[in-house]
């Protein structure tokens, strides 16, 4: 049974199995996630989640990042996870089902703090969660069946939590059963005009995964077999699939020996990942256009065509709301909005999605001239690449075109450590002072030497 396989792999994986490159990527993803969290501190859904979590006080529990308040690990997972996700700026994995596997990190840090885990043990759990979530995404697409990608999250977060809690193999199996039985998420989260829940969808899934591990630790059992059963996950949610062998389930990554965290991408722009190449292409065209026709040349654009592929169009280029976004959540999942703000302003930053920009008439006018067109030659190239071709026609009759196949931050075009630090500093500015930011960066680069991950929490205090 699949649950037994996953439990055996969870038990077998050891820090000593991890190549240096994998350990380094864990540090990079942790730094990136903490930066995203600090940048989201005042976001409305994050404030709501924090208020809920603050209603429970557990002196030996897990810290709500940015505060000194400790609560239950599952509630901390929910609040801290919303911080990481809100800006849509954390990492991405593209496959049959896309995902943001660093969404697991808040769950693992919350449980890790509660059990006084070392940096090495937390690293093991993060790698495990990435392996599980990404390999589920390789195995079966949920989106066409009406389920959200976060539906895989309870399994990955639960296994990471179970590993930190040193659960036996039998209780790890029960953790998986409990994580799977009641935590299916509807795809409606990402359809039409997006709500605040988008930031909380995975943090809720991870909260449920942590809760499953907490229940199993105390002896609770769950329905089995959770995947192959008559009314189980494969029959009702994912359809049948075969999960790739996990290195013979001896603790290695896979038959190829490559851990999935190496195949994930760090975002350069705070937009949905399929829009990363669109933003880069739009910025390149804007530079060419202004050099050729002057600073106000964008005012004379008659037509903008965004050429893309089916998956990207389905997610960020199909719904009418993408041309009239009313919320940040919809705007950063909108091909026309992301391209329009890049063309008009020459940058795409956190400030690009404020209320003033959302209702700017020049933006609205430009979006009316933007079309999204499926390019047959692009089909079959995703997920190895995610090409976007932007073609602009001006009133003077000139045509400009730019195509980007992979964005900065993609595994084939990785963001440097220096650039990642710069991203972290931008996100943390205004929340923490410069000495604290420096200390946090140093702490994460030395994460494998940390004896108790709880020592991280005071550094996050706002």
C-alpha positions as CSV (number, residue, x, y, z in Angstrom):
1,X,0.0,0.0,0.0
2,X,1.2,3.5,-0.8
3,X,0.8,4.7,2.8
4,X,3.2,2.0,4.0
5,X,5.7,2.9,1.3
6,X,5.6,6.6,2.3
7,X,6.0,5.8,6.0
8,X,9.0,3.5,5.2
9,X,10.6,6.2,3.2
10,X,10.0,8.8,5.9
11,X,11.6,6.5,8.4
12,X,14.6,5.8,6.2
13,X,15.6,9.3,5.1
14,X,18.5,10.7,7.0
15,X,20.5,14.0,6.9
16,X,23.6,12.0,6.0
17,X,21.9,11.0,2.7
18,X,21.6,14.6,1.7
19,X,24.1,16.1,-0.8
20,X,25.6,19.5,0.1
21,X,23.7,21.1,-2.8
22,X,20.4,19.9,-1.3
23,X,21.2,21.2,2.2
24,X,22.1,24.5,0.6
25,X,18.8,24.7,-1.2
26,X,16.9,24.1,2.0
27,X,18.7,27.1,3.5
28,X,17.8,29.2,0.4
29,X,14.2,28.2,0.5
30,X,14.0,28.9,4.2
31,X,15.5,32.3,3.8
32,X,13.1,33.0,0.9
33,X,10.1,31.9,2.8
34,X,10.9,34.0,5.9
35,X,11.4,37.0,3.6
36,X,8.0,36.4,2.1
37,X,6.5,36.1,5.5
38,X,8.0,39.4,6.8
39,X,6.8,41.2,3.6
40,X,3.2,40.0,4.3
41,X,3.1,41.0,8.0
42,X,0.2,43.5,7.6
43,X,-1.8,41.6,5.0
44,X,-5.5,41.3,5.9
45,X,-5.8,37.4,5.8
46,X,-2.6,37.2,7.8
47,X,-3.9,39.4,10.5
48,X,-7.1,37.3,10.7
49,X,-5.1,34.1,11.0
50,X,-2.8,35.6,13.6
51,X,-5.8,36.8,15.7
52,X,-7.4,33.3,15.6
53,X,-4.1,31.7,16.6
54,X,-3.6,34.2,19.5
55,X,-6.7,33.0,21.2
56,X,-4.8,29.9,22.3
57,X,-1.7,30.3,24.4
58,X,0.7,27.3,24.9
59,X,3.9,28.2,26.7
60,X,5.8,25.2,25.2
61,X,4.2,25.5,21.8
62,X,5.1,27.2,18.5
63,X,5.7,30.9,18.0
64,X,3.6,33.1,15.8
65,X,6.3,34.7,13.7
66,X,6.8,38.3,14.4
67,X,5.5,38.1,17.9
68,X,6.4,36.4,21.2
69,X,3.1,34.5,21.4
70,X,3.3,30.7,21.4
71,X,0.3,28.6,20.5
72,X,-0.5,25.0,19.3
73,X,1.8,24.0,16.4
74,X,-1.2,23.5,14.1
75,X,-2.5,27.0,14.7
76,X,1.0,28.4,14.3
77,X,1.2,26.6,11.0
78,X,-2.0,28.2,9.8
79,X,-0.9,31.7,10.8
80,X,2.7,31.5,9.7
81,X,1.8,29.7,6.5
82,X,-0.5,32.5,5.4
83,X,2.4,34.9,5.8
84,X,4.6,32.8,3.5
85,X,1.9,32.5,0.8
86,X,0.2,35.8,0.7
87,X,2.5,37.7,-1.6
88,X,2.6,34.8,-4.1
89,X,6.4,35.2,-3.9
90,X,7.5,31.9,-2.5
91,X,9.0,29.0,-4.6
92,X,7.2,26.9,-7.2
93,X,7.3,23.4,-8.6
94,X,5.8,22.8,-12.1
95,X,4.5,19.4,-13.2
96,X,1.2,17.7,-13.9
97,X,0.0,19.6,-10.9
98,X,1.8,22.8,-9.9
99,X,2.7,23.5,-6.3
100,X,4.5,25.8,-3.9
101,X,6.4,23.3,-1.8
102,X,7.9,25.9,0.5
103,X,4.4,26.1,1.9
104,X,5.4,23.1,4.0
105,X,8.2,25.1,5.7
106,X,6.0,26.9,8.3
107,X,4.5,23.5,9.4
108,X,7.9,22.0,9.8
109,X,9.4,25.0,11.7
110,X,6.3,25.1,14.0
111,X,6.6,21.4,14.9
112,X,10.4,21.7,15.0
113,X,10.2,24.4,17.5
114,X,7.7,22.5,19.7
115,X,10.0,19.4,19.8
116,X,13.2,21.4,20.1
117,X,14.6,20.0,16.8
118,X,18.0,20.8,15.5
119,X,18.6,22.5,12.2
120,X,19.7,19.1,10.7
121,X,16.5,17.4,11.8
122,X,14.4,20.3,10.4
123,X,16.4,20.0,7.1
124,X,15.5,16.3,6.9
125,X,11.8,17.1,7.3
126,X,11.8,19.9,4.8
127,X,13.5,17.7,2.2
128,X,11.0,14.9,2.9
129,X,8.0,17.3,2.5
130,X,9.4,18.5,-0.8
131,X,9.9,14.9,-2.0
132,X,6.4,13.9,-1.1
133,X,4.5,16.9,-2.5
134,X,6.5,17.2,-5.7
135,X,6.3,13.5,-6.5
136,X,2.5,13.5,-6.0
137,X,2.4,16.5,-8.4
138,X,4.4,14.4,-10.9
139,X,2.0,11.4,-10.5
140,X,-1.4,13.0,-11.0
141,X,-3.1,16.3,-11.9
142,X,-5.8,17.4,-9.5
143,X,-6.9,20.6,-11.3
144,X,-8.9,18.9,-14.2
145,X,-10.9,17.0,-11.6
146,X,-11.9,20.1,-9.7
147,X,-9.5,19.8,-6.8
148,X,-6.9,22.4,-5.7
149,X,-3.2,21.6,-5.7
150,X,-3.1,22.1,-1.9
151,X,-4.9,18.8,-1.6
152,X,-1.5,17.1,-1.6
153,X,-0.4,19.4,1.2
154,X,-1.8,17.5,4.2
155,X,0.3,14.4,3.2
156,X,3.6,16.3,2.8
157,X,3.2,18.4,5.9
158,X,2.0,15.5,7.9
159,X,5.0,13.3,7.0
160,X,7.4,16.2,7.8
161,X,5.7,16.6,11.2
162,X,5.6,12.9,11.9
163,X,9.4,12.7,11.2
164,X,10.1,15.5,13.6
165,X,7.9,13.9,16.2
166,X,9.8,10.6,15.9
167,X,6.6,8.6,15.2
168,X,6.9,4.9,14.7
169,X,6.2,3.5,11.2
170,X,2.7,2.3,12.3
171,X,1.8,5.7,13.7
172,X,3.3,7.4,10.6
173,X,0.9,5.3,8.5
174,X,-2.0,6.5,10.7
175,X,-0.8,10.0,10.2
176,X,-1.1,9.6,6.5
177,X,-4.6,8.0,6.8
178,X,-5.8,10.9,9.0
179,X,-4.2,13.5,6.8
180,X,-6.0,12.1,3.7
181,X,-9.5,11.4,4.9
182,X,-11.0,14.9,5.5
183,X,-8.8,17.5,3.8
184,X,-9.8,17.8,0.1
185,X,-9.7,21.4,-1.2
186,X,-11.9,22.7,-4.0
187,X,-10.3,24.3,-7.0
188,X,-12.8,27.2,-6.7
189,X,-10.1,28.9,-4.6
190,X,-8.4,29.9,-7.9
191,X,-11.3,30.5,-10.2
192,X,-12.7,33.9,-11.1
193,X,-12.2,36.8,-8.6
194,X,-9.8,35.5,-6.0
195,X,-10.4,36.0,-2.3
196,X,-8.3,36.2,0.8
197,X,-8.5,32.5,1.2
198,X,-5.9,32.0,-1.6
199,X,-3.3,32.9,1.0
200,X,-4.7,30.5,3.5
201,X,-5.5,27.4,1.4
202,X,-2.2,25.6,1.8
203,X,-1.7,26.8,5.4
204,X,-5.0,25.2,6.2
205,X,-4.0,22.0,4.5
206,X,-0.7,22.0,6.3
207,X,-2.5,22.8,9.6
208,X,-4.6,19.7,9.0
209,X,-1.5,17.7,8.3
210,X,0.2,18.7,11.5
211,X,-3.1,18.0,13.4
212,X,-3.1,14.5,11.9
213,X,0.4,13.8,13.2
214,X,-0.6,15.1,16.6
215,X,-3.6,12.8,16.7
216,X,-1.6,9.8,15.5
217,X,1.0,10.5,18.2
218,X,-1.7,9.9,20.8
219,X,-3.0,6.8,19.2
220,X,-5.8,7.9,16.9
221,X,-6.2,5.7,13.8
222,X,-7.6,6.6,10.4
223,X,-9.4,4.8,7.5
224,X,-7.2,2.5,5.5
225,X,-6.2,2.0,2.8
226,X,-6.5,5.7,2.3
227,X,-5.2,5.8,-1.3
228,X,-6.4,2.5,-2.9
229,X,-9.6,1.9,-0.9
230,X,-13.1,1.5,-2.4
231,X,-13.9,5.1,-1.5
232,X,-10.3,6.3,-1.2
233,X,-8.2,9.1,-2.6
234,X,-7.5,7.5,-6.0
235,X,-11.1,6.5,-6.6
236,X,-12.6,9.9,-5.7
237,X,-9.9,12.5,-5.9
238,X,-6.8,11.9,-8.0
239,X,-7.7,9.0,-10.2
240,X,-5.3,6.0,-10.3
241,X,-1.6,6.8,-10.3
242,X,1.8,5.2,-9.7
243,X,4.2,7.1,-7.4
244,X,7.8,6.9,-8.5
245,X,10.0,4.7,-6.4
246,X,11.8,6.7,-3.8
247,X,15.3,5.4,-4.3
248,X,14.1,1.9,-3.5
249,X,12.7,3.6,-0.4
250,X,16.1,3.3,1.3
251,X,16.4,7.0,2.0
252,X,17.9,8.2,-1.3
253,X,16.0,10.6,-3.4
254,X,14.9,8.4,-6.3
255,X,16.4,6.0,-8.8
256,X,18.2,9.0,-10.3
257,X,19.5,10.1,-6.9
258,X,18.1,13.7,-7.5
259,X,16.1,15.3,-4.8
260,X,13.1,17.3,-5.9
261,X,14.0,20.5,-4.1
262,X,16.7,20.9,-6.8
263,X,13.9,21.1,-9.4
264,X,12.0,23.9,-7.7
265,X,12.1,27.6,-8.7
266,X,12.6,30.8,-6.7
267,X,10.4,33.7,-7.9
268,X,12.0,36.9,-9.1
269,X,8.7,38.8,-9.3
270,X,5.7,38.7,-6.9
271,X,3.3,37.1,-9.5
272,X,1.9,33.7,-10.2
273,X,4.7,31.6,-11.7
274,X,3.3,31.3,-15.2
275,X,3.5,35.1,-15.4
276,X,7.2,35.3,-14.6
277,X,8.2,34.9,-18.2
278,X,5.5,37.3,-19.3
279,X,6.8,40.0,-17.0
280,X,10.4,39.5,-18.2
281,X,9.2,39.6,-21.9
282,X,7.1,42.7,-21.2
283,X,10.0,44.5,-19.5
284,X,12.3,43.7,-22.4
285,X,9.8,45.0,-24.9
286,X,9.3,48.2,-22.9
287,X,13.0,48.9,-23.0
288,X,13.1,48.4,-26.7
289,X,10.0,50.4,-27.3
290,X,11.1,53.4,-25.3
291,X,14.6,53.4,-26.8
292,X,13.1,53.4,-30.3
293,X,10.1,55.7,-29.8
294,X,10.6,57.7,-26.5
295,X,9.5,57.6,-22.9
296,X,5.8,57.9,-23.7
297,X,5.7,55.3,-26.4
298,X,3.6,52.9,-24.3
299,X,0.8,55.4,-24.6
300,X,0.6,54.7,-28.3
301,X,0.3,50.9,-28.1
302,X,-2.7,49.7,-30.1
303,X,-2.5,46.0,-29.5
304,X,-0.7,43.6,-27.1
305,X,-0.8,39.8,-27.8
306,X,0.3,37.4,-25.0
307,X,1.1,34.1,-26.6
308,X,1.1,31.2,-24.1
309,X,0.3,27.6,-23.5
310,X,-2.9,25.9,-22.3
311,X,-2.1,25.5,-18.6
312,X,-1.0,29.1,-18.1
313,X,-4.0,30.4,-20.0
314,X,-6.4,28.3,-17.9
315,X,-4.9,29.6,-14.6
316,X,-4.1,33.3,-15.4
317,X,-5.5,34.2,-18.8
318,X,-9.0,33.0,-19.2
319,X,-11.5,34.3,-16.7
320,X,-13.1,37.8,-17.4
321,X,-12.0,38.9,-13.9
322,X,-8.4,38.8,-15.1
323,X,-9.1,41.9,-17.2
324,X,-10.8,43.7,-14.3
325,X,-9.1,42.6,-11.1
326,X,-10.6,44.0,-7.9
327,X,-8.1,42.4,-5.5
328,X,-4.4,41.8,-5.2
329,X,-5.1,38.1,-5.3
330,X,-6.7,38.3,-8.7
331,X,-4.2,40.8,-10.1
332,X,-1.1,38.7,-9.4
333,X,-2.9,35.8,-11.1
334,X,-3.7,37.9,-14.2
335,X,-1.7,37.8,-17.4
336,X,-3.1,41.2,-18.6
337,X,-2.5,42.9,-15.3
338,X,1.0,41.7,-14.8
339,X,2.0,42.6,-18.4
340,X,0.2,46.0,-18.3
341,X,2.0,47.1,-15.1
342,X,5.4,46.0,-16.5
343,X,4.8,47.9,-19.7
344,X,3.5,51.1,-18.1
345,X,5.8,51.3,-15.1
346,X,8.9,49.4,-16.1
347,X,8.9,47.3,-12.9
348,X,6.8,44.7,-11.1
349,X,7.1,45.0,-7.3
350,X,4.9,44.6,-4.2
351,X,3.7,48.1,-4.8
352,X,2.4,47.2,-8.2
353,X,-0.7,45.5,-6.6
354,X,-1.9,48.3,-4.3
355,X,-5.4,49.7,-4.5
356,X,-4.3,52.8,-6.3
357,X,-2.6,50.8,-9.1
358,X,-5.6,48.4,-9.3
359,X,-7.9,51.2,-10.1
360,X,-5.6,53.3,-12.2
361,X,-7.4,54.2,-15.5
362,X,-4.3,54.0,-17.6
363,X,-3.9,50.4,-16.5
364,X,-7.5,49.6,-17.2
365,X,-7.2,51.2,-20.7
366,X,-4.1,49.2,-21.6
367,X,-5.6,45.9,-20.3
368,X,-8.5,46.4,-22.8
369,X,-5.9,46.2,-25.6
370,X,-4.4,43.0,-24.3
371,X,-5.3,39.6,-25.8
372,X,-4.2,36.1,-24.6
373,X,-3.7,33.6,-27.4
374,X,-2.7,30.0,-27.2
375,X,0.4,29.1,-29.2
376,X,0.3,25.6,-30.7
377,X,4.1,25.4,-30.9
378,X,4.3,26.0,-27.2
379,X,2.3,22.9,-26.3
380,X,4.3,20.0,-24.9
381,X,7.1,22.3,-23.7
382,X,5.6,22.9,-20.2
383,X,6.7,22.1,-17.5
384,X,10.3,21.9,-18.7
385,X,9.9,25.5,-20.0
386,X,7.1,28.0,-19.7
387,X,7.4,30.1,-22.8
388,X,5.6,33.4,-23.2
389,X,5.8,35.5,-26.4
390,X,4.6,39.1,-26.3
391,X,3.9,41.0,-29.5
392,X,3.1,44.7,-29.5
393,X,1.7,46.9,-32.3
394,X,1.9,50.7,-32.1
395,X,-0.1,53.5,-33.7
396,X,2.9,54.1,-36.0
397,X,2.5,50.7,-37.5
398,X,5.6,49.2,-35.9
399,X,5.7,45.7,-34.3
400,X,7.8,44.7,-31.3
401,X,8.2,41.1,-30.1
402,X,9.9,39.4,-27.1
403,X,9.9,35.7,-26.1
404,X,11.2,34.3,-22.8
405,X,11.2,30.5,-22.3
406,X,12.5,30.2,-18.7
407,X,12.5,33.0,-16.0
408,X,15.2,34.0,-13.6
409,X,15.0,31.7,-10.6
410,X,14.2,28.6,-12.7
411,X,16.5,25.6,-12.0
412,X,18.1,26.1,-15.4
413,X,18.6,29.9,-14.7
414,X,19.0,30.0,-10.9
415,X,18.9,33.1,-8.7
416,X,22.3,33.7,-7.0
417,X,22.7,33.7,-3.3
418,X,23.5,37.4,-3.5
419,X,20.3,38.1,-5.4
420,X,18.3,36.0,-2.9
421,X,19.8,37.9,0.0
422,X,18.8,41.2,-1.8
423,X,15.2,39.9,-2.2
424,X,15.1,39.0,1.5
425,X,16.4,42.4,2.5
426,X,13.8,44.2,0.4
427,X,11.0,42.1,2.0
428,X,12.3,42.5,5.5
429,X,13.0,46.2,5.3
430,X,10.6,48.2,7.5
431,X,9.9,45.2,9.7
432,X,13.4,44.6,11.0
433,X,16.5,46.8,11.4
434,X,19.6,46.2,9.4
435,X,21.6,44.4,12.1
436,X,18.8,42.0,12.7
437,X,18.4,41.3,9.0
438,X,22.2,40.6,8.8
439,X,21.9,38.3,11.8
440,X,19.0,36.4,10.3
441,X,20.8,35.8,7.0
442,X,23.8,34.6,8.9
443,X,21.6,32.3,11.0
444,X,20.0,30.6,8.0
445,X,23.3,30.1,6.2
446,X,24.5,28.3,9.3
447,X,21.2,26.4,9.8
448,X,22.9,23.0,9.9
449,X,24.7,24.0,13.0
450,X,21.6,25.1,14.9
451,X,20.9,22.9,18.0
452,X,17.4,24.1,18.7
453,X,15.3,25.8,15.9
454,X,13.4,27.7,18.6
455,X,16.4,30.1,18.7
456,X,15.3,31.4,15.3
457,X,12.0,32.9,16.6
458,X,13.3,35.9,18.6
459,X,15.1,37.0,15.4
460,X,11.7,37.3,13.7
461,X,10.2,39.5,16.3
462,X,8.8,42.6,14.7
